[in-house]
Amino acid sequence: MSLQFEEGSYTVYWRTESIHLLAKEFALLHFLYANKDKAFTRSQLLDRVWPLEYPVERTVDDHIYRLRKKLKRWDEISLDTVRGYGYRLALRENKAMLISNPSVHDPEMQEVIHGLLRKYHLFGQGNSIQMLVHQQEALGLKISPYYQLYMHFIQGDLEWLTSTDDFPLEERLYWLLIYVHALIKPAESLELYRLAIQSPLLPAEYRQELRILNIIDIYAETGQYQEAKRLLEETYQVMEAEQLTYFKLPVGIAALSVELWGGSGEAAEEQLAVLRSELKDAPYLREIGRFQVMEGLWLLRQGRVREAELRMDDGLDVLKMSLNAPLYLNSAYQILLYMDHHRTPGRLRNKYQQIYTEIGKSYGVPVYGQQIVNTVINFLSTDSESSDLPLT
């Protein structure tokens, strides 16, 4: 059984049927469906569905009761009470209604679908990837394990990323490291990224991506401008040798970050102009959102505070819309780092501190953030005493 969720109207679809829900009923069902067969306490559900509110545990019971009534005609879905613990969503197959999907076994069809997924990934359309993953049964698709893991990553499912047995830690480590960047001080992140790049247990393609892309921002944030520039040159050489054309815009954004942190005003303006031209006809939500945030930082550096604030807000809104939790969280954190570097006091600093905190709460950072940091450190280092770096 595959459900489809339409956020704008709080409508849930199955086959030719639909059910209209209230906003929190919709959010609760969506979360439980995304984590089907997994039990959650009432407290955990309150944290994930009501993150910025303060309802009582009875609120969960009331919403489960109403959902059960509304879903009653769909026999295949069950909201089970786990005695002494909480609730879980379970799906039961109706064998009489199952039909064979020939497309699952059709190589041409599967190649088309995975080409579509690659495009969605490139454009930063997290909602589109989510729709295909959730509807793979109804559409007769077979989604690769990579996208199953990637969906938990971009949704900000930190609990699953730290505790699942579906994928070994070696395959999850890269994705956890991306979150680490927004959880601890840049100098501490840099040490972990260096260790990861040297670790033979991490898949080679992930080590390469860390070396030629992810670590560049961190070198810039720690004031190592020349090393960041050296890595950029190495990155351009690797891109040309291996024809990594899809890296062009992300690396361009990284180059802008380097110039904002340590370059001249002329160099920053030049890179801003290059990216404006490249993004004009490129519908890549991730890069558009990141560029707008970076442009806001440049305006802030010039003292154009009101323009900077509007631009950074626009960028964060785009990143939120792209359904990319780590980039959304990381960008809010980078705003704070940049403000601290330029000693931006008062209302603006407080505003973005609150935004960063609220984003973190919405993904469970207060609960799982330290666990992520400890998991990464314990994997990369044999020194157990170093496994308690505090969250920022």
Phi and psi in degrees as a GROMACS rama.xvg file:
@    title "Ramachandran Plot"
@    xaxis  label "Phi"
@    yaxis  label "Psi"
@TYPE xy
-123.836  122.714  SER-2
-96.0762  150.397  LEU-3
-121.689  132.633  GLN-4
-111.022  127.251  PHE-5
-110.038  102.31  GLU-6
-65.1158  -36.7083  GLU-7
-60.402  -34.8316  GLY-8
-113.19  3.46699  SER-9
54.1557  44.3074  TYR-10
-111.642  139.719  THR-11
-114.656  131.764  VAL-12
-115.208  143.317  TYR-13
-144.036  121.073  TRP-14
54.4558  -120.118  ARG-15
-99.6437  5.49686  THR-16
-104.954  158.288  GLU-17
-145.893  155.312  SER-18
-134.746  132.002  ILE-19
-94.5303  132.81  HIS-20
-122.645  164.063  LEU-21
-76.8648  163.724  LEU-22
-56.6243  -48.1635  ALA-23
-76.7217  -29.4241  LYS-24
-61.611  -43.9046  GLU-25
-61.8394  -47.2011  PHE-26
-63.4874  -41.0477  ALA-27
-65.9067  -45.8028  LEU-28
-64.5742  -41.7136  LEU-29
-59.661  -45.4246  HIS-30
-64.7596  -47.2036  PHE-31
-64.93  -37.0467  LEU-32
-66.9781  -39.5375  TYR-33
-66.4473  -20.5695  ALA-34
-122.628  42.4322  ASN-35
-56.1707  145.948  LYS-36
71.7035  6.92112  ASP-37
-111.494  131.191  LYS-38
-87.0652  142.792  ALA-39
-130.039  143.039  PHE-40
-74.1399  164.797  THR-41
-61.8395  -38.2599  ARG-42
-62.9818  -41.8315  SER-43
-63.7849  -40.0644  GLN-44
-67.6912  -36.3858  LEU-45
-63.4957  -40.8031  LEU-46
-64.6156  -37.3282  ASP-47
-87.2701  -33.8125  ARG-48
-99.6673  -28.4895  VAL-49
-123.054  55.2654  TRP-50
-65.324  -31.0226  PRO-51
-110.234  17.0669  LEU-52
-121.438  174.417  GLU-53
-132.895  57.4847  TYR-54
-78.4032  168.693  PRO-55
-91.84  165.932  VAL-56
-61.9656  -26.5082  GLU-57
-59.9906  -26.6192  ARG-58
-57.7591  -41.6702  THR-59
-62.2109  -46.2737  VAL-60
-58.8681  -42.6133  ASP-61
-63.6102  -41.957  ASP-62
-69.5592  -37.717  HIS-63
-62.4837  -42.2807  ILE-64
-60.1844  -45.3657  TYR-65
-69.282  -38.1363  ARG-66
-62.9353  -41.9469  LEU-67
-59.1405  -41.4213  ARG-68
-64.6464  -42.7567  LYS-69
-73.3429  -27.8825  LYS-70
-94.7539  6.07226  LEU-71
-57.531  -35.3112  LYS-72
-76.6349  -11.0763  ARG-73
-97.4671  92.0733  TRP-74
-63.5571  -24.3062  ASP-75
-74.6059  -15.5149  GLU-76
-108.988  136.108  ILE-77
-137.035  128.258  SER-78
-99.6684  99.3132  LEU-79
-91.5583  141.909  ASP-80
-87.5157  126.015  THR-81
-97.9512  105.575  VAL-82
-55.4682  130.538  ARG-83
76.6025  4.76442  GLY-84
-132.449  -68.3241  TYR-85
177.031  -126.599  GLY-86
-137.805  158.395  TYR-87
-149.019  157.158  ARG-88
-103.867  131.221  LEU-89
-126.507  146.623  ALA-90
-114.171  137.949  LEU-91
-119.311  129.384  ARG-92
-76.0142  133.609  GLU-93
-94.7978  97.2476  ASN-94
-57.9657  -31.0382  LYS-95
-68.9454  -22.9219  ALA-96
-99.3786  -7.64269  MET-97
-71.5942  135.808  LEU-98
-125.587  155.384  ILE-99
-73.2002  139.56  SER-100
-109.508  96.8726  ASN-101
-58.3916  -26.7332  PRO-102
-63.7022  -24.9811  SER-103
-60.1543  -31.4987  VAL-104
-103.626  10.0956  HIS-105
-99.1059  109.868  ASP-106
-58.9805  -38.9743  PRO-107
-63.7331  -43.0212  GLU-108
-63.9624  -43.0035  MET-109
-65.0917  -36.9497  GLN-110
-66.3784  -38.702  GLU-111
-61.4662  -46.0984  VAL-112
-64.0202  -43.213  ILE-113
-72.6675  -26.928  HIS-114
-64.9132  -38.9132  GLY-115
-64.5658  -42.8465  LEU-116
-62.391  -40.3876  LEU-117
-63.0932  -38.9798  ARG-118
-65.2448  -45.066  LYS-119
-58.5539  -41.3113  TYR-120
-61.413  -46.0407  HIS-121
-61.8372  -42.3624  LEU-122
-77.6335  -11.1477  PHE-123
76.5677  27.7878  GLY-124
-92.4509  77.5363  GLN-125
-61.4219  -37.1681  GLY-126
-62.8483  -36.3902  ASN-127
-69.0789  -41.3376  SER-128
-61.6224  -44.1302  ILE-129
-59.5391  -42.0523  GLN-130
-61.6898  -45.6458  MET-131
-65.5551  -41.6827  LEU-132
-62.8684  -44.0059  VAL-133
-71.7915  -25.4816  HIS-134
-103.62  14.0062  GLN-135
-62.0949  -34.1924  GLN-136
-66.7  -49.4767  GLU-137
-66.0616  -33.45  ALA-138
-87.8386  -4.12126  LEU-139
72.072  41.7851  GLY-140
-110.338  159.567  LEU-141
-129.668  100.36  LYS-142
-82.7036  136.055  ILE-143
-65.8568  152.62  SER-144
-56.4786  -30.4284  PRO-145
-54.5244  -45.8363  TYR-146
-74.4286  -25.5003  TYR-147
-63.1067  -44.6243  GLN-148
-68.4347  -43.4929  LEU-149
-60.6975  -36.4513  TYR-150
-63.0577  -42.8172  MET-151
-63.4559  -35.4322  HIS-152
-64.1094  -53.3602  PHE-153
-75.2057  -19.5125  ILE-154
-80.1782  -10.8674  GLN-155
76.1149  32.008  GLY-156
-83.805  75.2739  ASP-157
-67.5675  -35.1026  LEU-158
-61.6977  -46.9746  GLU-159
-63.4256  -43.5113  TRP-160
-61.9548  -31.0375  LEU-161
-88.8322  -22.5368  THR-162
-121.986  -9.44936  SER-163
-65.6053  148.035  THR-164
-101.225  1.13613  ASP-165
-70.6538  -27.4613  ASP-166
-133.886  138.628  PHE-167
-65.6849  157.411  PRO-168
-60.9744  -31.6456  LEU-169
-57.3892  -34.629  GLU-170
-82.9194  -20.2079  GLU-171
-95.5651  -16.6826  ARG-172
-59.966  -43.3059  LEU-173
-57.0125  -45.4547  TYR-174
-67.9005  -35.8619  TRP-175
-66.3566  -37.541  LEU-176
-61.8754  -35.19  LEU-177
-61.5884  -38.0069  ILE-178
-71.114  -36.427  TYR-179
-55.6259  -36.2336  VAL-180
-54.4193  -31.5716  HIS-181
-97.5774  6.15879  ALA-182
-112.725  -24.3052  LEU-183
-131.673  175.242  ILE-184
-65.6843  146.961  LYS-185
-54.182  -39.7105  PRO-186
-62.6605  -35.0225  ALA-187
-75.0195  -38.2887  GLU-188
-61.1144  -42.0075  SER-189
-58.5742  -42.1763  LEU-190
-63.9412  -40.8391  GLU-191
-67.6514  -39.6113  LEU-192
-64.5479  -39.6183  TYR-193
-61.6047  -44.9407  ARG-194
-61.9091  -41.5293  LEU-195
-63.5504  -41.6801  ALA-196
-61.911  -30.1337  ILE-197
-88.9885  -10.7675  GLN-198
-77.8576  122.319  SER-199
-72.8063  -11.2453  PRO-200
-79.7786  -20.0883  LEU-201
-83.8735  132.599  LEU-202
-51.9649  143.291  PRO-203
-58.0511  -38.8238  ALA-204
-66.4103  -32.3133  GLU-205
-73.275  -38.3932  TYR-206
-62.3483  -39.5943  ARG-207
-64.4956  -43.3573  GLN-208
-65.4492  -37.9971  GLU-209
-61.4181  -41.3895  LEU-210
-73.5243  -41.347  ARG-211
-98.7064  3.14472  ILE-212
-142.359  -65.1243  LEU-213
-65.254  -36.7812  ASN-214
-76.9502  -17.0937  ILE-215
-61.6032  -45.3177  ILE-216
-56.608  -40.2838  ASP-217
-71.0471  -37.7964  ILE-218
-59.782  -41.0797  TYR-219
-63.8531  -43.2561  ALA-220
-66.0401  -26.5503  GLU-221
-92.4721  9.14096  THR-222
82.2856  10.3425  GLY-223
-95.5499  69.2284  GLN-224
-61.8763  -46.3797  TYR-225
-64.4736  -39.1867  GLN-226
-66.9219  -38.4836  GLU-227
-62.5391  -42.0285  ALA-228
-66.3191  -38.901  LYS-229
-62.56  -42.3288  ARG-230
-66.2761  -35.5521  LEU-231
-61.3777  -43.0563  LEU-232
-62.0768  -42.0743  GLU-233
-62.5356  -39.5522  GLU-234
-62.5649  -45.1913  THR-235
-61.4055  -37.0704  TYR-236
-66.4134  -43.4719  GLN-237
-64.3932  -43.4467  VAL-238
-58.5542  -43.045  MET-239
-69.3014  -42.4649  GLU-240
-66.8937  -37.9398  ALA-241
-103.917  4.53967  GLU-242
54.4382  49.006  GLN-243
-86.9239  67.6269  LEU-244
-64.247  -29.6796  THR-245
-71.9877  -8.21261  TYR-246
-86.1597  -8.46346  PHE-247
-56.882  -51.7531  LYS-248
-70.1819  -46.4855  LEU-249
-57.6377  -38.9473  PRO-250
-69.8979  -36.0034  VAL-251
-60.3466  -39.8097  GLY-252
-64.5624  -42.7721  ILE-253
-61.4115  -40.2787  ALA-254
-62.7863  -39.4377  ALA-255
-63.5152  -41.9451  LEU-256
-59.2227  -42.911  SER-257
-60.1221  -44.6794  VAL-258
-68.8825  -34.4389  GLU-259
-65.563  -37.5479  LEU-260
-80.6666  -37.5863  TRP-261
-136.251  -4.87936  GLY-262
-91.5673  -177.555  GLY-263
-82.3854  164.586  SER-264
-61.6742  -37.9612  GLY-265
-63.8124  -41.7222  GLU-266
-65.236  -40.4806  ALA-267
-64.6201  -44.385  ALA-268
-62.2616  -39.6552  GLU-269
-63.6801  -43.6641  GLU-270
-70.0922  -35.1865  GLN-271
-60.0953  -43.1629  LEU-272
-65.0959  -41.1484  ALA-273
-59.8832  -46.6918  VAL-274
-69.7229  -37.5769  LEU-275
-57.373  -42.5291  ARG-276
-66.6421  -43.4145  SER-277
-70.6848  -31.4117  GLU-278
-85.9638  -11.1064  LEU-279
-55.5871  -42.338  LYS-280
-115.458  18.7504  ASP-281
-114.156  110.28  ALA-282
-83.9178  53.2776  PRO-283
-98.5627  101.637  TYR-284
-59.8054  -41.9888  LEU-285
-57.4925  -50.8792  ARG-286
-70.2828  -35.2318  GLU-287
-61.8732  -46.9076  ILE-288
-62.2104  -45.3939  GLY-289
-65.1989  -39.9359  ARG-290
-61.7798  -42.9091  PHE-291
-63.6547  -38.9774  GLN-292
-62.9644  -46.3857  VAL-293
-63.3972  -39.2293  MET-294
-63.7656  -36.7073  GLU-295
-62.0988  -40.009  GLY-296
-64.2375  -38.2927  LEU-297
-64.0818  -42.7291  TRP-298
-63.3707  -37.5481  LEU-299
-63.2587  -42.8173  LEU-300
-60.6322  -29.5028  ARG-301
-85.1197  -4.22476  GLN-302
85.8772  8.69228  GLY-303
-90.9308  71.8403  ARG-304
-63.9153  -47.34  VAL-305
-64.1139  -43.7817  ARG-306
-62.671  -39.6248  GLU-307
-62.1604  -43.906  ALA-308
-62.1907  -45.2162  GLU-309
-62.6356  -40.7166  LEU-310
-69.0351  -42.2249  ARG-311
-65.5405  -38.9217  MET-312
-62.8756  -42.3936  ASP-313
-59.6314  -44.1519  ASP-314
-63.3291  -43.0282  GLY-315
-65.063  -37.3297  LEU-316
-62.9751  -40.7392  ASP-317
-65.2774  -42.1562  VAL-318
-65.5154  -37.2113  LEU-319
-64.4569  -42.1336  LYS-320
-65.267  -30.2471  MET-321
-74.0715  -5.19017  SER-322
55.794  54.8279  LEU-323
-130.431  88.4692  ASN-324
-57.9839  -46.0001  ALA-325
-64.8605  -40.1292  PRO-326
-68.5899  -36.9018  LEU-327
-61.2955  -48.6281  TYR-328
-67.2404  -45.4314  LEU-329
-61.2883  -40.4267  ASN-330
-66.9365  -40.2934  SER-331
-62.6699  -38.5248  ALA-332
-67.4896  -40.5958  TYR-333
-65.9833  -32.2986  GLN-334
-60.5456  -45.2449  ILE-335
-63.3967  -44.4968  LEU-336
-59.304  -43.8281  LEU-337
-66.5251  -40.1718  TYR-338
-64.3662  -40.4532  MET-339
-66.2249  -38.5125  ASP-340
-61.8897  -37.6185  HIS-341
-100.412  12.1422  HIS-342
53.2544  53.8957  ARG-343
-87.6459  109.177  THR-344
-95.7112  -179.055  PRO-345
75.8264  -147.158  GLY-346
-56.8163  -45.2687  ARG-347
-64.769  -44.7947  LEU-348
-61.1944  -43.0878  ARG-349
-64.2576  -38.0508  ASN-350
-60.5549  -48.2657  LYS-351
-77.409  -22.5901  TYR-352
-65.2142  -42.3936  GLN-353
-65.938  -41.2233  GLN-354
-60.7509  -47.125  ILE-355
-59.816  -43.4687  TYR-356
-64.2915  -42.4242  THR-357
-68.6278  -39.4537  GLU-358
-61.2375  -45.5659  ILE-359
-59.5563  -42.5111  GLY-360
-63.2022  -38.0472  LYS-361
-65.069  -23.9308  SER-362
-104.901  2.79704  TYR-363
85.7243  22.2746  GLY-364
-59.5587  -41.7056  VAL-365
-59.8133  -27.089  PRO-366
-91.2539  -42.6319  VAL-367
-112.867  -8.1391  TYR-368
-59.049  -49.918  GLY-369
-64.3609  -34.201  GLN-370
-64.2204  -38.7049  GLN-371
-62.0472  -48.6903  ILE-372
-59.453  -46.3595  VAL-373
-64.5489  -39.6145  ASN-374
-60.5523  -45.5973  THR-375
-64.8475  -46.3593  VAL-376
-63.815  -44.6967  ILE-377
-64.212  -30.4852  ASN-378
-74.1833  -39.2064  PHE-379
-89.7596  -17.8054  LEU-380
-131.533  143.355  SER-381
-87.4819  -6.28082  THR-382
-85.7539  95.7094  ASP-383
-65.9561  -21.8741  SER-384
-70.5508  -17.9078  GLU-385
-89.9123  8.10211  SER-386
-93.4176  28.3551  SER-387
-136.543  43.6678  ASP-388
-61.3952  129.785  LEU-389
-73.0661  148.566  PRO-390
-69.5845  149.871  LEU-391
